[in-house]
């Protein structure tokens, strides 16, 4: 683990990777999605809580339901994507802690404080969502993460009666590189970082 990845690997994960809005007509199979989750689930979370929950929306019926909650600018690309994953978090993640973190029973920290549980679920689920994007790129998939949707409508449509809540959406598949926009700039180190 002490050696840096080679430049080709870094390019695949970061420097050459892009947000895709157009998709090739190529399906993403179940095995790839299972591998994707397996990789993303290995990233660190508080107490190994692993609150991320995923819904892989692939069916025409599922896409129609989802698109009713999207901003108009996100509809066409989501309908064209092989998969749109709803990246969510489980506010009752703590119920799984005896399995995920068996060395100490910390369920009470979260069970007795719904606000703390919600904050922890959102923060750690967000981190896991980022791991998901990196895992997808590592498996040769392209990603199109989005936040332009009505969370309440998605939650009502897909999670009613459950403690799951949506965080963001991410189209997955094999992107059409010919449709990429020019890359936008990033902030320099001096603007975004400081030493303390």
URCOR-V446962 format. One record per helix or strand of 2 or more residues. SS is the DSSP state (H for helix, E for strand). FROM is the first residue (numbers start at 0). TO is the last residue. If there is no record, write none. Layout:
ss->(SS	SS)
from->(FROM	FROM)
to->(TO	TO)
This chain:
ss->(H	H	H	E	H	H	E	H	H	H	E	H	E	H	H)
from->(6	29	45	51	59	71	82	92	106	113	141	150	163	176	188)
to->(14	39	47	56	66	79	89	99	110	137	145	157	172	178	191)
